[in-house]
Amino acid sequence: MKVKITVSLRTGVLDPAAETIHRSMGQLGFEAVTSVVQRRVFEVDIAKSDRDAVLAEAHAMADKLLANPVIETFTVDLVE
């Protein structure tokens, strides 16, 4: 089964890369853009057929390796 793990900065944590992109969009004429959020997306194939086991393993991966719990949050979705 394939899962998609999306890692984002927590609300209130500064994202200088997204701020730079937002500023550049305005300079290029895209004035209607009100905000930019940068995320990391991981697509992971897990060789298990039990949906609950796959989701539990993906959550463990994100919690232990892919996201920094101090400044980031994550979501896990099955890709069908």
Secondary structure by P-SEA (a helix, b strand, c coil): cbbbbbbbcccccccaaaaaaaaaaaaaccccccbbbbbbbbbbbbccccaaaaaaaaaaaaaccccccccccbbbbbcc
